[in-house]
Amino acid sequence: MMEKINLEDLVQYLYNEVSAEKRSAIDIALENNFELREKLQVMATASKRLAALSFSPRQQTIDNIMDYAAKGQEALSH
């Protein structure tokens, strides 16, 4: 009996973090299960979109950190 493939297994598969044996089992499951293939496709698309995003803090956050650091330097020099 084949073990059930869960979402965690698919994530590990997507990021090549499964053993060769597990990869083979997932490959077989994907061949035979449209719903599983669909879930993997959605996860792969989401992964690509997340990788394309760029994150950076707001300028106000950077200014606050710089002000805090400057105050710390002033305190150390007195």
N, C-alpha and C positions, 0 to 999 in steps of 0.2 A: 504494500500500500504506500502510495506517495504521500509525503508530508505536505501539509497545507502551507502555501507561501503567503506570508503576511506583508504588510506595508514596510516594516523594518527590513525584511529580506530584500524587498525591491529597492529600497534606498541604498542598502549595501551593494546590491547588484549594480545599480546606476553609477556608484562611485568606485566600482571595482574593488570592493572590500570583502569579497566572499571567496571561499576556497574554490578550487577547481571542481570539486565534487558538488558543492552547493550551486555553483554557476551552471553546471550541467543539469541539475535538477530544475533550476529556475528556467533554463532554456526550454526544457521539455514542457514544463507547465505553461510557458508563454505560447508555445506552438499549439497547445490544446485548449487554451482558455482566452477567448476574446476579451472578456472583462478584465483579466489580469494584464493583457497587452495594452488595453486602453488606459488602465491605471498607470502603467509604466510610462506610456506616452505623455500623459498629463504631468507626471513627475519630471520627466526629462525636459518638457517645455518650460515648466516652472523653474527648474534648475538653470536653464539657459537664460531666462529672463532675469533671475536674481543675480547671476554672474555679470550681466550687462549693466546692472545698476551701479551708480556711484553715490557714495554717502560722504557727506562732510558736515561739520557742525555749522550752526548759524554764526554769523560774524559777531553777534552780541555774546555768544558763548566764548568765542576766542578772546574777545576783548575782556570779558570778566576774568578769564584765566590769566591773561597777561597782567591785568591790574592786581590780582591776588599775588602773583609772583613778584611784581614790583614792590608791593607792600612788604612782602617777606624779606626781600633784599634790603629794603630800608631798615627794617627791624634788626637785621643781622649786622648792619654797618654802624649802628648806634651803640 
